Amino acid sequence: EYDPKRGEYFFHQYSKKQPDLNWENPEVRKAVYRMMNWWMDRGIDGFRMDVITQVSKTVDKNGKLPGEDGCEIEDYPVGEEGYSSPFPWCSDGPRIDEFLAEMRREVFEGREGYMNVGEAPGITPARNEHVTDPKNGELDMLFLFDHVGIDQEGSKWNTVPFEVKNLRARLADQQEAVKNAGWASLFFCNHDQPRVVSRWGNDTDRESRELSAKAFGMLLHMHRGTPYIYEGEELGMTNAHFT
């Protein structure tokens, strides 16, 4: 996005109202930690961190970051909206463990009675084990997305059929990864996802809706980890259908 006042472009993966901060700059990181400590000192119970695994960007073969003069990040295919996705060089970058460990030391170390969870696009179950293993001093939990993308083709609203065994395999991978260390976050619904009862279940009549909701509730709560219940999910809420 071009800023005429500065005469420069700034990078935003999402809305132009949400510029990506340059976490390579230590002064930026210090400012973030001051803000977090301000809230912790007032007694909040922790943080849910949006796309936290995208704060470290990939460096190119010359050690330069995207946007720096001479940076040689390879081109990626252009999508439907005319842009290439920055996802490959923004997710689980080379300094993410360093940044999260620093955050733990600067904000959470020495405190009690809090928890933190990070939204984690691009993180594998194996990496989840590392990040959430207490001995590594990073985050308490992460939200993984490999299972909720199982029926999506391009857009999350463009769903395709899938076999239950594939969902089972992805959930099993997440559970297997944390059987010795780390911890799992359990969820099907959130503010970015269609309702699971309508999506994977059956919301055509009351009986089917109730059976679907109870089945997914049992599936979620019988795994090892911390379940997250999105508002309305406890009622078996369905999608709002409209044209």
Secondary structure as the mmCIF struct_conf table of DSSP 4:
data_model
#
loop_
_struct_conf.conf_type_id
_struct_conf.id
_struct_conf.beg_label_comp_id
_struct_conf.beg_label_asym_id
_struct_conf.beg_label_seq_id
_struct_conf.end_label_comp_id
_struct_conf.end_label_asym_id
_struct_conf.end_label_seq_id
STRN STRN1 TYR A 2 ASP A 3
TURN_TY1_P TURN_TY1_P1 PRO A 4 GLY A 7
STRN STRN2 GLU A 8 TYR A 9
BEND BEND1 GLN A 13 TYR A 14
TURN_TY1_P TURN_TY1_P2 LYS A 16 LYS A 17
BEND BEND2 GLN A 18 GLN A 18
HELX_LH_PP_P HELX_LH_PP_P1 PRO A 19 LEU A 21
TURN_TY1_P TURN_TY1_P3 TRP A 23 GLU A 24
BEND BEND3 ASN A 25 ASN A 25
HELX_RH_AL_P HELX_RH_AL_P1 PRO A 26 ASP A 41
TURN_TY1_P TURN_TY1_P4 ARG A 42 GLY A 43
STRN STRN3 GLY A 46 MET A 49
TURN_TY1_P TURN_TY1_P5 ASP A 50 VAL A 51
HELX_RH_3T_P HELX_RH_3T_P1 ILE A 52 GLN A 54
BEND BEND4 VAL A 55 SER A 56
HELX_LH_PP_P HELX_LH_PP_P2 LYS A 57 VAL A 59
TURN_TY1_P TURN_TY1_P6 LYS A 61 ASN A 62
BEND BEND5 GLY A 63 GLY A 63
HELX_LH_PP_P HELX_LH_PP_P3 LYS A 64 LEU A 65
TURN_TY1_P TURN_TY1_P7 PRO A 66 GLY A 67
BEND BEND6 GLU A 68 GLU A 68
TURN_TY1_P TURN_TY1_P8 ASP A 69 GLY A 70
HELX_LH_PP_P HELX_LH_PP_P4 ILE A 73 ASP A 75
STRN STRN4 VAL A 78 VAL A 78
TURN_TY1_P TURN_TY1_P9 GLU A 80 GLU A 81
BEND BEND7 GLY A 82 GLY A 82
STRN STRN5 SER A 84 SER A 84
HELX_RH_AL_P HELX_RH_AL_P2 PHE A 87 CYS A 90
BEND BEND8 SER A 91 ASP A 92
TURN_TY1_P TURN_TY1_P10 PRO A 94 ARG A 95
HELX_RH_AL_P HELX_RH_AL_P3 ILE A 96 MET A 103
HELX_RH_PI_P HELX_RH_PI_P1 ARG A 104 PHE A 108
TURN_TY1_P TURN_TY1_P11 GLU A 109 GLY A 110
BEND BEND9 GLY A 113 GLY A 113
STRN STRN6 MET A 115 GLU A 119
TURN_TY1_P TURN_TY1_P12 PRO A 121 GLY A 122
HELX_RH_AL_P HELX_RH_AL_P4 PRO A 125 THR A 132
HELX_RH_3T_P HELX_RH_3T_P2 PRO A 134 ASN A 136
BEND BEND10 GLU A 138 GLU A 138
BEND BEND11 ASP A 140 ASP A 140
STRN STRN7 MET A 141 PHE A 143
TURN_TY1_P TURN_TY1_P13 ASP A 146 ASP A 151
STRN STRN8 GLN A 152 GLN A 152
BEND BEND12 GLU A 153 SER A 155
TURN_TY1_P TURN_TY1_P14 LYS A 156 TRP A 157
BEND BEND13 ASN A 158 ASN A 158
STRN STRN9 THR A 159 THR A 159
HELX_RH_AL_P HELX_RH_AL_P5 VAL A 164 ALA A 177
TURN_TY1_P TURN_TY1_P15 VAL A 178 VAL A 178
BEND BEND14 LYS A 179 GLY A 182
STRN STRN10 SER A 185 LEU A 186
BEND BEND15 PHE A 188 PHE A 188
TURN_TY1_P TURN_TY1_P16 HIS A 191 ASP A 192
BEND BEND16 GLN A 193 GLN A 193
HELX_RH_AL_P HELX_RH_AL_P6 VAL A 196 ARG A 199
TURN_TY1_P TURN_TY1_P17 TRP A 200 TRP A 200
BEND BEND17 GLY A 201 GLY A 201
BEND BEND18 THR A 204 ASP A 205
HELX_RH_AL_P HELX_RH_AL_P7 ARG A 206 HIS A 221
TURN_TY1_P TURN_TY1_P18 MET A 222 MET A 222
BEND BEND19 HIS A 223 GLY A 225
STRN STRN11 THR A 226 PRO A 227
TURN_TY1_P TURN_TY1_P19 GLU A 231 GLY A 232
HELX_RH_3T_P HELX_RH_3T_P3 GLU A 233 LEU A 235
TURN_TY1_P TURN_TY1_P20 GLY A 236 GLY A 236
HELX_LH_PP_P HELX_LH_PP_P5 ASN A 239 HIS A 241
#
